[in-house]
Amino acid sequence: CSGCSSRRERSKQRKVKKRLTLAALLYLLFMTGELIGGYVANSLAIMTDALHMLTDLSGIILTLLALWLSAKSPTKRFTFGFHRLEVLSAIISVLLVYILMAFLLYEAVQRTIHMDYEINGDIMLITAAVGVAVNLIMGFLLNQSGHLHSHSHSHPHSHVPQPNSPSAAQGSSHGHSSHGHSSHGHSSLAVRAAFVHALGDLVQSIGVLVAAYIIRFKPEYKIADPICTYVFSILVVFTTVRILCDTGVIILEGVPRHLNVDRIKEDLMKIEDVYSIEDLNVWSLTAGKTTAIVHLQLVPGSSSKWEDVQSKARQLLLNTFGMYKCSVQLQSYKQEMSKTCASCQSSSA
C-alpha cells in the first residue's frame, strides 16, 4: 500500500542523508588538508584538486538541501512544492565550478609564460596519494546512494530512457538503475551533479599523482603542473555541459528526454471513446518528476462514459509513462467551430 511504500522511501532517504553528511565531512576535512598541502608545495595542480573538491562539497550540501525541501509539502504560494530548488542548486554548483576554473586557468597561463615557480615534489606526492585514496572512498560512498529517488509512482514496466540518454548512461556507470524499482534510471539532478564531480575528481587525483611523480623525480619537467590544470579544465567542461543542458530543458518546461509526445498522443487516441486530443502539455518539476495536463474530446454520444475514459487516461500517464502527477480534462464532442473571425475571412477573400 502507499503507506508502506512511503515508509520505505523515508527510511531510504534517511540512509542517503547519513551517507551524504558523512561524505560532506570527509570532503571538508580533506579539502582543507589539500589546500594547505598545495599552498606549501606551491602546486597549482593540487590547488585545482582542492577547489574541485569544494564544488563537490557544495554539490553535496545542495543535495541535502534538496532532499529536505522535497519532503516539505506545497504551500498556498508554491502549489507545486519546492522541487525546482534542486534544479537551481545544480546550476549554481556548476557555475561555481566555472568561476573557480577561470581563476586557476589564469594562474596556469601565467606560470606557463613566466616559468618562475618552484614546486616541493615530496609534499605534492604525499598530498596527491592521499587525494586518490580519499576519492576512492568517496566514489564508494556515493555509489551506494545511486538508487536515491525511487518513487513509488513509477512501476517496473515504465518506459525506460534510451541507452544513449544521459540518465541511462549515468545509471550504468554509477549503479542508479541497479534496482528494478528505481525511477526509470533517473536520479535527482543534484545527486547526479555530485556523482559527476566525484568521478571527475577521481580522474583528476590520479592525474595529480602522475604529475607529482614526474615533478618529484624530474624537477625540470615542472611544466606538468600547469598542464594538469589545462587538462582538468577540459574534463570539467565535458562533465558539466550535460547537467546544464538538462537543467535548461527543465527550466524551459521542455519534455523530458525519455518521453515522446507523439507516442503519448497515439496511446491516448487508442483509448475507447476518445475523439481527439485538444491539448497535451508535458514537463518536469525536477529530474524524474514529470507532470502532464491533457484535454480530450469524447466521441459524439459517449459523454456518459467519461469516468471510464478518465481513469484509463490517468492509468496510461501515471503507470505506463511513469508520470509524477497528471490532470485529465474531458469535454463532450463539439462541432468544429470556424477558427477565423469575419474580418480575417473577408481580408483573405
N, C-alpha and C positions, 0 to 999 in steps of 0.2 A: 504493500500500500504506500501512499505518498508519505505517510508519517515515518515509516521505516526508512524510505529512501532519503528523506531529508535528514534523519538522524545519522545515516551513513555518511551523507555529504558533509555534515557538520564535523564528525569525528575525523574525516579525511582532511578537511580544511585545518583542523587543529594541528594535525601531524605536520601538514605543509608549513603552517605558521612557525611551528617549533624549528623545523629544519631550516627555514629561510632566516629566522632570527639567529640561529647558530652560524649560518653561512655569513650573515652580515657582520657578526662579531669577529669571525675569523678574518674576513676581508679587511676590517678596520685595523685589527692588530697588525696584520702583515703589511698592509699598505703603509702604515706609519713606519714600520721597520725598513721597508723598501725605499721610502723617500729619504730616510736618514742614510741608508747604505748607498744610495745613488748619489746623494749630495757629497758624502765623504769620499766616494770613489771618483767623483766628478764624471759620472757616466750618464749621458743622455738616454741611452737605451733603457737603463734601469728606471730612470725617472719616467720614461714613457710607459713602462710597465706599471709603475705605481699609479700614474694618472689613469691608465686604463682600468686599474682596479677600483679607483674612485668612482668611475662611471658604472662599474658593475655593482658597487655598493649602493649607488643612488638608484640603480635599477631594482635592486632587491628591496630597498626601503619603499620605493614607489609601489612595488608589487604587494607588499604587506599593507600599504595604504589602500590599494585597490581591493584586496580581499576583505578588508574591514568595511569599505564602502559598499561592496556588493551585498553585504549582509544587512545593510540599512534599508528599511522599507521606503517606498516612494512617499513624497510629501505632496502637499497641495501645490507647491510651487514647481517641484520636479516630479511630475507624474510618472516618468519612465524610470525613476530611481537615479542612481549616480554612476551607472556603468561607464559612461563616457569619460569619466575622470581617468580611467585606466588608459584610455587611448591618449589623452593629453599627457599622462605621465610617461608613456612610451616615447612620444615626440620630444618631450623635454629632455629625457635621458639621452636620446640620440643627438640632439642639438648640443648638449653638454660635451659629448664626445668630440664633435666637430670643432668646438671652440678650443678645447684643450689641444687637439691635434694641430690646429693652425699655429698655436703658440710654440709647440715643440718643433714643428717643421721649420719655423722661422729660425729657431736656435740651431737646428741641424744645418741649415743653409749657411748660417754664419760660421759654424765650425768647419764646414767643407771648404769654404772660401779661405778662411784665415789660418786654419790648422794650428791655432795657438792654444792647445789644451793638453793636459796630462791626465792619464787615467790610471787609477790604482787597480791593477789586474786582480790581486788577491781578493780584495773586498768585493769587487764586481763578480768574481767567480762564485764566492760563497753565497752572496745575495741571490744570484741567478739560480743556483742549485736549489736553494730553499724555495724560490719562486716556483720552480717546476713542481716540487713536492706539494706545495700549498694548492696549486692549480689542479693537480690530480685529485686531491681531497675534495676540492670544490666541485669538480666535474662529477664525482661520485655522489656527493650530497645533492646537487641539483638534479641529477639524472633520476634520483628516486622520486622527485616531485613532478615527474613528467606527466603523470595522469591526473593533473590537478582538477581542471574543471570538467568532470564527467557529469553532465546534467542528466537528471532522470528523464528529461523530456525526449532525449534522443535515444532511439531504440537500435539494437544491433543491426537491423536491416536498413537503417537510414542511408541516404546516398553518400557514399564516401568520396572525398575530393579526388581528382585525377592524380596519378602518381607524380606528375611534374608540378603540382601546385605546392606552394611553399609550406603549407601546414603539413602536407603529407611527407614532404622531404624532411622537415624538422622532426616529424614523428619518427621517421626511420632512424635518424641519427641520434635522437635522444630518448627513444622509448616512449613517446607520447601515446602511440596507438598500440602499445603492447597489450592493452586490455580491451576485450570486445566491447565493453560498455563505455569506453571513453568517447567523448563527444565528437564523433567523426574526425578523430585525429587532430582536432583543433585544441590548442591550449590557449590560455589567455595571452593576449599580446605582451603584457608586461613580463610574464614568466618566460615567454619566448625571447623577449629582448634580453633578459638576464642570462638565458641559455646561450644565446648567440655571443654575448660578451664573454661568458666563461670559456666558450670554445675558442674564440679568437685569442683570449688571454693565455690559454694553454700553448697554442702555437707560438704566440709571442714570447712566452717564457722560455720555450725551447730555443727560439731564435736568439734570445739574450744569452742563454747558456753557451751556445756555439760561439757567439761574438766574444763572450768573456774568455773562453778557451783561447781563441785566436789572440786577443789582446794580452792575455796573461803570458803566453809563451812567445809571441812575436809582437812586442810593443810597437814596432814600426808600422804595423797594419792597423793602427788605432782608428783609421777611417771607417772600420767596420761598425763603430758606434753610431755615427750619424746615418750610415747606410741602413742599419736596423730600423731607425726611426722612419726612413722613407718607405721601406717595405711594409712596416706595420700600418702606416697611414693608408696604403692601398688596400690592405687587408680590412681595415676598419670600414672604409667606404663600401667595399663589396658586401660586408655583413650587415651594414645598416640601411642601405638603399632599399632593400626588400621591406624592412619594417616601415620605413617612411611611405612607401607605395601603398602598403596595406592600410596604414592608418589614414592615409589620404582618401582611399576609397570609402572608409567608414565615415569620415567627416563629411564627404560629399554625398552621403546617403546612397552610395553605389550598391549594386547587387553583389553579394559575396562571390568570390571566385569559384566556389564549388557548386553554385546553383546556376541553372539555366532557365531563364524566364519563359522561353518558348516551350520548354519541356513541361514546366508547371502549368502553362496555359493548355497544352494538349491534354494533360491528365485531368484538368478541371473540366474540359469540354466533354470528356468521356463519361462524366457523371450523368446519370439518367435525369432528364427534365431540365438540363441546363441549355438555354437557347444561345446565349452569347456572354462574353466576358466584357463588361463595360470598362472595367478599370482593374489594374493589378499593380500594387507597389510592394517591392521587397527591399529591405535594407537591414543593416546590422546596428544593434545598440553598442556592441563591442565584439571582439573576436569570438565566434562560436555562439552568439546570441542573436539569431536572425528573427526579424519581425515582418509580418505581411498584412496588407489590407487588400481584400478582394471584393469587387462589386459585380454580382452576377445577375443576369436577367433570365427568368424562367420561361419555359416553353408555354405558349398560349393554353390556358385552361388547366395548368398544373399547379396553380398557386397554393392549393390546399396541401401539397406535399413539401412545402418549404422547409419544414423541420428536418425531414429526411435528407434533403439536398444539403442543408446547412451542416448537419453532423458529418455527412460524407466528405464535404469540402474541408471541414476542420480536421477530420481524421487524416486526410491526404496531406495537408500542410504540416500538421504537428508531428505525425508519425513517419510518413514516407519521406518528407523533405526535412524533418528534424528542426522545425521552427521552434523558437522560444515562446513567441506569442503570435496569435493571428486573430484577425477580425473579418468576419464574412458578412457582407451586406447583400440582401436579396431584394429584387423587385419583380413584379409580375410583368408579363410581356406588354410592351407599348409599341405602337406602330412607329416606324422611323419618322421622326419629325424632320422637316426641312431645316438643315443646319444654317442656311444663309438667309439673311433678312431681305425684305423687299428692295431696299436701296441697292444692296450688293447685286441682286439679280438683275435689276434694271441697268446697272453700270456694265455688267458682264455682257448683257444683250447689246 
